[in-house]
Amino acid sequence: MVSDYLILGAGVTGLSAGVELEESAIVLEKDSSPGGLVRSFCFDGGYWYDYVLHLLHFKDPEIQARIASYIGDDMKPCPPEAWIQTLEGTAMYPFQLNLGGLNEGARNRCITDYAKAYYHKNGHETEKNYKEYLRATFGEAMCDLFYFPYNEKLYKYPLEKITVDDLTWNLHQPSFEEILKGGFEPNVPRATYNTNAFYPAPSAKDAPVRGMEILSRALAKNVRNLELNTRVISVDPESKTITALKEGGEATYQYESGCLSTMPLPLLMRLCNNAPQELLKQVDELEFTKVISIAISIKGERPKNTGHWKYYTDPAIPFTRLIFMNEFDAQAAPEDGWALLAEVTWPGKQTLPDENTLTAQVLDAVRSVGLLNDESTVIGTHFWVLDPAYVVFTPKTQGIINNCFEYLAKYGITSSGRYGKWEYSSMYQNIKAGFDWAKKVTKKSFA
Ligand SMILES: Cc1cc2nc3c(=O)[nH]c(=O)nc-3n(C[C@H](O)[C@H](O)[C@H](O)COP(=O)(O)OP(=O)(O)OC[C@H]3O[C@@H](n4cnc5c(N)ncnc54)[C@H](O)[C@@H]3O)c2cc1C
């Protein structure tokens, strides 16, 4: 089959590009449903989980209006309320703006050390790695209590070997006045990068789908040519031919004007049949983490004042975060139950843990933080893995990405999206990237 444009992958990036290109593109997706990471599942008779928890937030009112018009009335404002449990108290997110939630000694140390960092800072040019960046930005005490243990748990990689690059766009860097205010007037929701957030919450009790998959379905409805159950197995850049595996066997597709791949960059490179060996060796050096999600369906009274999610810094607790799905959408679980999602990160290149053992450890830890008691019954657990989930930036990462992009550009292939660009980005950024790429190739804009 020949098409002007081919789009590989139907996550939000590929879908957005597909919406914009209308009939001139075919979107190929390996899974049986579109959305990639932005999908939702229903288990145990009415317990809904996002594949990975997603809040939709925008920087561009035009894109916000466009997405709202696709989703309709189901899209509800959802400014997040989140909490951080440290070894010295629990503070509302953003941590640095709510230090008064900690015990008095910890709060005072955090404020004093922030003052030292804040007034001694000469810009960030001299910080060579993420650990130094965090220390210089937030001071020693906040790092000891939250930023270091949390990020070590999240990345499972030495922070001094991670470069700063893309990692700071969602870190609120307050004035000293804001820090003081949060130190003495804590646990008040304060504006940060994701305050203007939305979550789909259909009013109908029997809605056929709940959760952020509503966004993917809304985009997919506007894609003219979407081929599901179509796994790309090789790319011949010279002849602009993509081979895919479908239920009936192999199929080939040719693009005339351009190809947008949203598959993870390392996978795309390995599928290109003329990629230089030297480049493939470099690709093997890209670092990442996986996220193991464990969904826990619980019958019993819903816990109160949990917020939407809670971070746990204690290294003895296996999860980085617990997410309370019914706080986003009260109907994400039956009235006599609640849907809990635990996230555990895992080094990208390490063998995964045994599913039953990790699930048992997570349940024990959920009990230890006081969320399960004799009145509540776990009626189901479900385990899945996001691979990759977080890109780990090392000093080599950007050079390798540039080399890959240079090779791909020779053949009219653009690699985009969170894993195609091998970056740390949000749905909004990727929706925009999909729209922008399509506009650029069809010369609708010079973005
Ligand atoms: C833990 C976590 C939390 C997050 N929280 C938020 C949040 O709160 N808000 C927010 O805005 N963003 C959040 N994000 C980011 C958001 O998930 C991504 O920005 C977005 O989903 C990326 O979309 P994508 O289309 O680029 O990639 P993907 O969703 O990965 O899509 C790629 C698609 O390619 C397909 N594919 C792969 N291989 C093949 C193949 N061989 N053949 C055919 N198809 C293939 C995949 O099946 C997939 O559908 C979070 C991400 C993570 C990991």
Ligand as a Chemical Component Dictionary entry (heavy atoms), coordinates in Angstrom:
data_LIG
# 
_chem_comp.id                   LIG 
_chem_comp.type                 NON-POLYMER 
_chem_comp.pdbx_formal_charge   0 
_chem_comp.three_letter_code    LIG 
# 
loop_
_chem_comp_atom.comp_id 
_chem_comp_atom.atom_id 
_chem_comp_atom.alt_atom_id 
_chem_comp_atom.type_symbol 
_chem_comp_atom.charge 
_chem_comp_atom.model_Cartn_x 
_chem_comp_atom.model_Cartn_y 
_chem_comp_atom.model_Cartn_z 
_chem_comp_atom.pdbx_ordinal 
LIG C1  C1  C 0 4.758 7.393  34.732 1  
LIG C2  C2  C 0 4.308 8.419  33.712 2  
LIG C3  C3  C 0 3.419 9.419  34.100 3  
LIG C4  C4  C 0 2.990 10.362 33.185 4  
LIG N1  N1  N 0 2.101 11.329 33.585 5  
LIG C5  C5  C 0 1.691 12.267 32.712 6  
LIG C6  C6  C 0 0.723 13.260 33.099 7  
LIG O1  O1  O 0 0.197 13.259 34.212 8  
LIG N2  N2  N 0 0.375 14.206 32.178 9  
LIG C7  C7  C 0 0.902 14.221 30.921 10 
LIG O2  O2  O 0 0.537 15.104 30.133 11 
LIG N3  N3  N 0 1.803 13.280 30.526 12 
LIG C8  C8  C 0 2.200 12.311 31.377 13 
LIG N4  N4  N 0 3.082 11.343 30.963 14 
LIG C9  C9  C 0 3.638 11.417 29.599 15 
LIG C10 C10 C 0 2.693 10.860 28.533 16 
LIG O3  O3  O 0 2.354 9.531  28.847 17 
LIG C11 C11 C 0 3.417 10.860 27.192 18 
LIG O4  O4  O 0 3.886 12.156 26.912 19 
LIG C12 C12 C 0 2.543 10.415 26.017 20 
LIG O5  O5  O 0 1.674 9.380  26.359 21 
LIG C13 C13 C 0 3.483 9.962  24.902 22 
LIG O6  O6  O 0 2.735 9.653  23.752 23 
LIG P1  P1  P 0 3.495 9.084  22.477 24 
LIG O7  O7  O 0 2.472 8.943  21.421 25 
LIG O8  O8  O 0 4.684 9.916  22.186 26 
LIG O9  O9  O 0 4.076 7.654  22.929 27 
LIG P2  P2  P 0 3.337 6.258  23.202 28 
LIG O10 O10 O 0 2.104 6.455  23.977 29 
LIG O11 O11 O 0 4.380 5.353  23.743 30 
LIG O12 O12 O 0 2.902 5.780  21.743 31 
LIG C14 C14 C 0 3.740 5.049  20.884 32 
LIG C15 C15 C 0 2.885 4.041  20.158 33 
LIG O13 O13 O 0 3.726 3.276  19.291 34 
LIG C16 C16 C 0 3.248 1.950  19.300 35 
LIG N5  N5  N 0 4.292 1.036  18.825 36 
LIG C17 C17 C 0 5.451 0.693  19.460 37 
LIG N6  N6  N 0 6.121 -0.213 18.722 38 
LIG C18 C18 C 0 5.399 -0.415 17.611 39 
LIG C19 C19 C 0 5.592 -1.253 16.465 40 
LIG N7  N7  N 0 6.647 -2.052 16.335 41 
LIG N8  N8  N 0 4.660 -1.210 15.501 42 
LIG C20 C20 C 0 3.540 -0.404 15.602 43 
LIG N9  N9  N 0 3.317 0.368  16.675 44 
LIG C21 C21 C 0 4.245 0.373  17.655 45 
LIG C22 C22 C 0 2.869 1.719  20.753 46 
LIG O14 O14 O 0 2.022 0.598  20.910 47 
LIG C23 C23 C 0 2.207 3.037  21.093 48 
LIG O15 O15 O 0 0.826 3.005  20.836 49 
LIG C24 C24 C 0 3.481 10.336 31.847 50 
LIG C25 C25 C 0 4.333 9.307  31.450 51 
LIG C26 C26 C 0 4.752 8.348  32.358 52 
LIG C27 C27 C 0 5.650 7.244  31.912 53 
# 
loop_
_chem_comp_bond.comp_id 
_chem_comp_bond.atom_id_1 
_chem_comp_bond.atom_id_2 
_chem_comp_bond.value_order 
_chem_comp_bond.pdbx_ordinal 
LIG C1  C2  SING 1  
LIG C2  C3  SING 2  
LIG C2  C26 DOUB 3  
LIG C3  C4  DOUB 4  
LIG C4  N1  SING 5  
LIG C4  C24 SING 6  
LIG N1  C5  DOUB 7  
LIG C5  C6  SING 8  
LIG C5  C8  SING 9  
LIG C6  O1  DOUB 10 
LIG C6  N2  SING 11 
LIG N2  C7  SING 12 
LIG C7  O2  DOUB 13 
LIG C7  N3  SING 14 
LIG N3  C8  DOUB 15 
LIG C8  N4  SING 16 
LIG N4  C9  SING 17 
LIG N4  C24 SING 18 
LIG C9  C10 SING 19 
LIG C10 O3  SING 20 
LIG C10 C11 SING 21 
LIG C11 O4  SING 22 
LIG C11 C12 SING 23 
LIG C12 O5  SING 24 
LIG C12 C13 SING 25 
LIG C13 O6  SING 26 
LIG O6  P1  SING 27 
LIG P1  O7  DOUB 28 
LIG P1  O8  SING 29 
LIG P1  O9  SING 30 
LIG O9  P2  SING 31 
LIG P2  O10 DOUB 32 
LIG P2  O11 SING 33 
LIG P2  O12 SING 34 
LIG O12 C14 SING 35 
LIG C14 C15 SING 36 
LIG C15 O13 SING 37 
LIG C15 C23 SING 38 
LIG O13 C16 SING 39 
LIG C16 N5  SING 40 
LIG C16 C22 SING 41 
LIG N5  C17 SING 42 
LIG N5  C21 SING 43 
LIG C17 N6  DOUB 44 
LIG N6  C18 SING 45 
LIG C18 C19 SING 46 
LIG C18 C21 DOUB 47 
LIG C19 N7  SING 48 
LIG C19 N8  DOUB 49 
LIG N8  C20 SING 50 
LIG C20 N9  DOUB 51 
LIG N9  C21 SING 52 
LIG C22 O14 SING 53 
LIG C22 C23 SING 54 
LIG C23 O15 SING 55 
LIG C24 C25 DOUB 56 
LIG C25 C26 SING 57 
LIG C26 C27 SING 58 
# 
